């Protein structure tokens, strides 16, 4: 698996200064944590997921979440579990037969409903999870979280028939976290638990839809989650607890739930990046994203990044490429990061950037530089004078479904 593998060799050379890394679910935990990227949720009741992978229906797809929780009605749980088992078996068969190239198998996660359901699934045995990277753990707190990670740790620490580790990705979305009077105590208890099981924690996810529902709120397609004050404050505390450089967890941004809607406010995509990269065709491309109301998503991903998050839960294939494109490192960012790390030898404290447009301070900017280098490894580095718009192609975008 590699980001932007759908590009031709000529396109890769014309766009990238440094190409993205190849990886699979055997990769180092830190690589995988940053590589989850735009994780497309699919109801586990869908019975053609394996066929869709063979057909490469979703160009650019790198990670999927097979959902047994909110996407499945309470009366359909047993059917969903059976369909999930069939899906995993079919993927395995397609890989063994050569119908599905192993390079095109995305990172696969399963969102479970409860520790009891997770235990039931793990009883299937390791070979059922040959192509599974881990589990998404909803409504996470220190109590259910302890049960979740005890099961995951025990599974990994025994001879289970697979050669890679299974991970957990907790979703912070419960009322104890969003309510101010219990938030700090709850977050600190969760951090203590995750520290105990850190080798099995892939990233920390934020469930802003559940948070919003507790206040009867829902952001409009013209807004971002950061415009809702009560959610913004909670996200700030989550980043404060889990995003610190001395004990860093990769934090994933909340889901964007729109793919078509009515506009009220001004579009949120500037013309300049599109025109500089693509001229007249760039203006047309910009309008196509605005007309599909993906500009709000792109604005929110930019704010996610500014707040130290990487990764996004998505619910529609048209969201895959815009999110991924925004994670690619620009040439300027890469040069700044290299410049800082190369001069971290004690002889300099501050210097002018190689682009001669900013000050780079060695010690204050070192943690930032290390994160940029990690992101550049997974998502690649663009050539000078290229920006994210060069990775968006109107012709390649999947149709609204």
Residue pairs with C-beta under 8 A, 6 or more apart in sequence:
1 22
1 23
1 24
1 62
1 103
1 104
1 105
1 106
1 107
2 19
2 20
2 21
2 22
2 23
2 103
3 20
3 35
3 37
3 60
3 62
3 324
3 378
3 379
3 380
4 12
4 20
4 60
4 324
4 380
4 391
5 103
6 59
6 60
6 396
7 15
12 19
14 383
15 382
15 383
15 386
15 390
15 391
16 380
16 381
16 382
16 383
17 331
17 334
17 380
17 381
17 382
17 383
17 384
18 334
18 376
18 380
18 381
19 380
20 377
20 378
20 379
20 380
21 31
21 377
21 378
22 103
23 31
23 32
23 35
23 378
24 102
24 105
25 32
25 107
25 108
25 131
25 132
25 133
25 164
26 163
26 164
27 35
29 165
29 167
29 199
29 202
30 374
31 377
31 378
32 107
32 133
32 167
32 202
33 202
33 203
33 250
34 250
34 310
34 311
34 374
34 375
34 378
35 62
35 63
35 107
35 378
36 63
36 107
36 109
36 169
36 202
36 203
36 250
36 252
36 311
37 62
37 63
37 310
37 311
37 312
37 323
37 324
37 327
37 379
38 62
38 63
38 311
38 312
38 314
38 319
38 320
38 323
38 324
39 63
39 64
39 65
39 107
39 109
39 252
39 311
39 312
39 313
39 314
40 58
40 61
40 63
40 64
40 65
40 314
40 315
40 316
40 317
40 319
40 320
41 64
41 65
41 67
41 71
41 111
41 255
41 313
41 314
41 315
42 49
42 64
42 65
42 66
42 67
42 71
43 66
43 67
43 71
43 72
43 80
44 66
44 67
44 68
44 71
44 72
44 80
44 81
44 83
44 84
44 87
44 110
45 71
45 72
45 76
45 79
45 80
45 83
46 83
46 87
47 83
47 86
47 87
49 64
49 66
49 87
49 91
50 87
50 90
50 91
50 94
50 100
51 90
52 58
53 61
53 91
53 94
53 100
53 104
53 105
53 106
54 94
54 99
54 100
56 104
57 317
57 398
58 317
58 320
58 398
59 320
59 321
59 396
59 398
60 320
60 321
60 324
61 106
61 317
61 320
62 106
62 107
62 320
62 324
63 106
63 107
63 108
63 109
63 133
64 106
64 107
64 108
64 109
65 109
65 110
65 111
65 136
65 313
66 84
66 87
66 108
66 109
66 110
66 111
67 111
67 136
68 77
68 80
68 81
68 84
68 110
68 111
68 112
68 113
68 117
69 111
69 112
69 113
69 138
70 138
72 80
77 113
77 117
81 117
81 120
81 121
84 110
84 121
85 124
85 128
88 128
88 129
88 131
88 132
89 128
91 100
91 105
91 108
91 131
92 127
92 130
92 131
94 100
95 102
95 105
95 131
105 131
107 133
108 131
108 132
108 133
109 132
109 133
109 134
109 135
109 136
109 169
110 121
110 132
110 134
110 135
110 136
111 135
111 136
111 137
111 138
112 118
112 121
112 135
112 136
112 137
112 138
113 138
114 144
115 144
115 147
115 148
115 151
118 135
118 137
118 148
118 151
118 152
119 151
122 151
122 155
125 160
125 161
126 155
126 160
126 161
126 162
127 161
127 162
129 160
129 162
129 166
130 162
132 166
133 164
133 166
133 167
133 202
134 152
134 166
134 167
134 168
134 169
134 202
135 148
135 152
135 166
135 167
135 168
135 169
136 168
136 169
136 171
136 205
137 144
137 145
137 148
137 168
137 169
137 170
137 171
138 171
138 173
138 207
139 171
139 173
139 174
139 210
140 148
140 170
140 171
140 172
140 173
140 174
140 190
141 174
141 176
141 177
141 186
141 189
141 190
142 186
142 189
142 190
142 192
142 193
145 170
145 190
145 193
145 194
146 193
148 168
148 170
149 168
149 193
149 194
149 196
149 197
149 200
149 201
152 166
152 167
152 168
152 197
152 200
153 197
153 200
155 166
156 165
156 166
156 200
165 199
165 200
166 200
167 200
167 201
167 202
168 197
168 200
168 201
168 202
169 201
169 202
169 203
169 204
169 205
169 252
170 190
170 194
170 201
170 204
170 205
171 205
171 206
171 207
172 187
172 190
172 204
172 205
172 206
172 207
172 238
173 206
173 207
173 208
173 209
173 210
173 211
174 186
174 210
175 182
175 214
176 182
176 183
176 186
177 183
177 186
177 187
177 211
177 234
177 238
178 211
178 214
178 230
178 231
178 234
179 214
180 233
183 234
183 237
184 237
187 237
187 238
187 241
187 242
188 241
191 241
191 242
191 247
194 201
194 204
194 242
194 249
195 247
201 249
202 250
203 249
203 250
203 251
203 252
203 311
204 238
204 242
204 249
204 250
204 251
204 252
205 251
205 252
205 311
205 313
206 235
206 238
206 251
206 252
206 253
206 254
206 309
207 254
207 255
208 225
208 231
208 235
208 254
208 255
209 254
209 255
209 257
211 230
211 231
211 234
212 218
212 219
212 228
212 231
215 230
217 228
217 230
217 231
219 225
219 227
219 228
220 261
220 264
221 258
221 261
221 263
221 293
221 296
222 263
222 264
222 265
222 268
222 296
223 265
223 296
224 296
224 299
224 300
224 303
225 231
225 232
225 235
225 253
225 254
225 300
226 232
226 235
226 300
226 303
226 307
231 254
235 254
235 307
236 307
238 251
239 251
239 307
239 308
239 309
242 248
242 249
242 251
243 249
243 251
243 308
243 309
245 367
250 310
250 311
251 308
251 309
251 310
251 311
252 309
252 310
252 311
252 312
252 313
253 300
253 301
253 304
253 309
253 310
253 311
253 312
253 313
254 312
254 313
255 312
255 313
255 314
255 315
256 296
256 297
256 300
256 312
256 313
256 314
256 315
256 319
257 315
258 293
258 296
258 297
259 292
259 293
259 294
259 315
259 316
259 318
259 319
259 400
260 292
260 293
260 400
261 293
263 290
263 293
267 290
267 295
268 295
268 296
268 298
268 299
269 286
269 289
269 290
269 295
269 298
269 299
271 283
271 286
273 282
273 387
273 388
273 389
274 282
274 283
274 285
274 286
274 389
275 282
275 283
276 282
276 385
276 387
277 386
277 387
277 389
277 390
278 285
278 389
278 390
282 389
284 394
285 389
285 392
285 393
285 394
286 389
288 394
288 397
289 295
289 298
289 322
289 392
292 318
292 400
294 318
294 319
294 322
297 319
297 322
297 323
298 322
298 326
301 312
301 322
301 323
301 326
302 326
304 310
304 312
305 326
305 327
308 371
310 327
310 375
312 319
312 323
314 320
314 323
316 400
316 401
317 398
317 401
318 397
318 398
318 400
321 391
321 392
321 396
321 397
322 392
324 379
324 391
325 388
325 389
325 391
325 392
326 388
327 375
327 378
327 379
328 379
328 380
328 381
328 382
328 388
328 391
329 337
329 372
329 375
329 376
329 379
329 380
329 381
329 382
330 381
330 382
330 386
330 387
331 381
331 382
331 383
331 384
331 385
331 386
332 353
332 355
332 384
333 372
333 376
334 372
334 373
334 376
334 381
335 353
335 354
335 355
336 353
336 354
336 355
336 358
336 360
336 365
336 369
336 372
337 368
337 369
337 370
337 372
337 373
337 376
338 369
338 373
339 351
339 353
339 354
339 360
340 360
340 362
340 365
340 366
340 368
340 369
341 366
341 369
341 370
341 373
343 351
343 362
344 362
344 366
348 362
349 361
349 362
349 363
350 359
350 360
350 361
350 362
351 359
351 360
351 362
352 358
352 359
352 360
353 359
353 360
382 388
382 390
